[in-house]
């Protein structure tokens, strides 16, 4: 009877040990994947910053002021300009900001003898550069991707000749 109890205990301990090795202790594959977590960082390089205007978008009908009198023109529609991104900005912490829309019923005075329509454009803050993925242990560049980000700053109305 005592031998039977010892055999059962041995089997239980053996099964527990095998289960522990298989399920609790990490294997080589999971150990390798856990070592790769956060071993890279992203860095901006060759950064250039400047501003530029968008092209005008139409916000009114045409107006033809014949003679010496002139006139007034009003916007009858709204247009929206949004920030744009080309390339990869992953990991750089760049926020895109906001969109800017024109308003309806905004008026401008038009001089005499002009053929114009009203347009709306925005000023962009532009940032270009390279997004380098860097190995944090040895400093080597793993990948390099170009990016360009255009953020809206403000907008303005203008008269466009046609």
C-alpha positions as CSV (number, residue, x, y, z in Angstrom):
1,X,0.0,0.0,0.0
2,X,2.8,2.4,0.8
3,X,4.5,1.7,-2.6
4,X,1.2,2.6,-4.3
5,X,0.9,5.9,-2.6
6,X,4.6,6.7,-3.3
7,X,4.1,5.8,-7.0
8,X,1.0,8.1,-7.2
9,X,2.8,11.0,-5.6
10,X,5.7,10.5,-8.0
11,X,3.4,10.6,-11.0
12,X,1.6,13.7,-9.7
13,X,4.9,15.5,-9.1
14,X,6.2,14.4,-12.5
15,X,3.1,15.7,-14.2
16,X,3.2,19.0,-12.3
17,X,6.9,19.4,-13.3
18,X,6.2,18.8,-16.9
19,X,3.2,21.2,-16.9
20,X,5.3,23.9,-15.2
21,X,8.1,23.5,-17.8
22,X,5.7,23.6,-20.7
23,X,3.3,26.4,-19.6
24,X,5.0,28.6,-17.0
25,X,8.7,28.7,-18.1
26,X,9.2,30.8,-21.2
27,X,10.5,29.0,-24.2
28,X,13.2,30.4,-26.6
29,X,10.7,31.9,-29.1
30,X,8.8,33.9,-26.4
31,X,12.0,35.0,-24.7
32,X,13.3,36.3,-28.1
33,X,10.1,38.2,-28.8
34,X,10.0,39.8,-25.4
35,X,13.5,41.0,-25.8
36,X,12.5,42.8,-29.0
37,X,9.9,45.0,-27.3
38,X,10.8,48.7,-27.5
39,X,14.3,48.2,-28.9
40,X,13.8,51.0,-31.5
41,X,13.1,54.7,-31.4
42,X,12.2,57.2,-34.1
43,X,14.3,60.3,-34.7
44,X,13.8,63.3,-37.0
45,X,16.8,64.2,-39.2
46,X,17.4,66.8,-41.9
47,X,14.4,68.8,-40.8
48,X,13.4,71.9,-42.8
49,X,10.6,74.3,-41.7
50,X,9.0,76.9,-43.8
51,X,5.6,78.4,-44.7
52,X,3.7,78.5,-48.0
53,X,0.3,79.6,-49.3
54,X,-2.2,77.2,-50.8
55,X,-3.8,78.0,-54.1
56,X,-7.1,79.9,-54.0
57,X,-10.4,78.0,-53.9
58,X,-13.4,79.7,-55.3
59,X,-16.1,80.9,-52.8
60,X,-18.3,83.1,-55.0
61,X,-19.7,83.7,-58.5
62,X,-18.0,85.9,-61.0
63,X,-18.4,89.7,-60.8
64,X,-17.8,92.0,-63.7
65,X,-17.7,95.7,-62.7
66,X,-18.0,97.8,-65.9
67,X,-17.5,101.5,-65.7
68,X,-16.1,103.7,-63.0
69,X,-18.4,102.6,-60.2
70,X,-17.0,99.3,-58.9
71,X,-19.0,97.0,-56.6
72,X,-19.1,94.4,-53.9
73,X,-18.8,90.7,-54.0
74,X,-19.9,88.1,-51.3
75,X,-18.9,84.5,-50.7
76,X,-21.8,82.1,-51.4
77,X,-20.1,78.9,-50.4
78,X,-17.6,77.5,-47.9
79,X,-14.4,75.6,-48.5
80,X,-12.3,73.7,-46.0
81,X,-8.5,73.2,-45.9
82,X,-7.1,70.4,-43.8
83,X,-3.6,69.4,-42.7
84,X,-1.8,66.9,-44.9
85,X,0.8,64.3,-44.4
86,X,2.9,62.5,-47.0
87,X,5.4,59.8,-46.0
88,X,5.7,58.3,-42.5
89,X,5.5,60.2,-39.2
90,X,5.1,57.2,-37.1
91,X,6.8,57.6,-33.7
92,X,7.7,61.3,-34.2
93,X,4.9,62.7,-32.0
94,X,3.8,65.2,-34.6
95,X,0.2,66.6,-34.1
96,X,-1.7,67.7,-37.2
97,X,-3.6,70.6,-35.6
98,X,-6.9,71.8,-37.1
99,X,-8.8,72.4,-40.3
100,X,-9.8,75.9,-41.5
101,X,-13.0,76.8,-43.3
102,X,-14.1,80.0,-45.0
103,X,-17.4,81.6,-44.1
104,X,-20.4,82.4,-46.2
105,X,-21.6,85.9,-46.8
106,X,-18.1,87.5,-46.4
107,X,-17.9,90.6,-48.6
108,X,-15.1,92.4,-50.4
109,X,-15.1,95.7,-52.3
110,X,-14.2,95.5,-56.0
111,X,-12.7,98.4,-57.9
112,X,-14.0,99.7,-61.3
113,X,-13.5,97.8,-64.5
114,X,-12.6,94.4,-62.9
115,X,-13.6,90.8,-63.8
116,X,-13.0,88.8,-60.6
117,X,-14.3,86.1,-58.3
118,X,-13.6,85.7,-54.5
119,X,-11.2,83.0,-53.4
120,X,-10.0,81.7,-50.1
121,X,-6.6,80.3,-49.3
122,X,-4.6,79.3,-46.2
123,X,-1.1,79.7,-45.0
124,X,0.6,76.4,-44.2
125,X,3.5,75.7,-41.8
126,X,5.4,73.0,-43.6
127,X,7.9,70.6,-42.0
128,X,9.9,68.1,-44.1
129,X,12.6,65.7,-43.1
130,X,13.6,62.1,-42.6
131,X,12.1,59.7,-40.1
132,X,14.9,57.3,-38.9
133,X,14.1,54.2,-37.0
134,X,17.1,53.7,-34.7
135,X,18.2,50.6,-32.7
136,X,18.5,52.0,-29.2
137,X,21.3,49.5,-28.2
138,X,23.8,50.3,-30.9
139,X,22.5,53.5,-32.6
140,X,22.2,52.0,-36.1
141,X,19.6,53.3,-38.5
142,X,17.2,50.4,-39.3
143,X,14.9,52.3,-41.8
144,X,14.8,55.8,-43.2
145,X,11.6,57.3,-44.6
146,X,10.9,60.9,-45.9
147,X,8.0,62.9,-44.6
148,X,6.2,66.2,-45.2
149,X,3.6,67.7,-42.9
150,X,1.5,70.8,-43.8
151,X,-0.4,72.3,-40.9
152,X,-2.9,75.1,-41.4
153,X,-2.0,78.4,-39.7
154,X,-4.7,80.9,-40.9
155,X,-6.7,81.8,-44.0
156,X,-7.5,84.9,-46.1
157,X,-9.9,86.0,-48.8
158,X,-8.7,87.5,-52.0
159,X,-10.0,88.6,-55.4
160,X,-8.9,86.4,-58.3
161,X,-9.0,87.7,-61.9
162,X,-10.7,85.6,-64.5
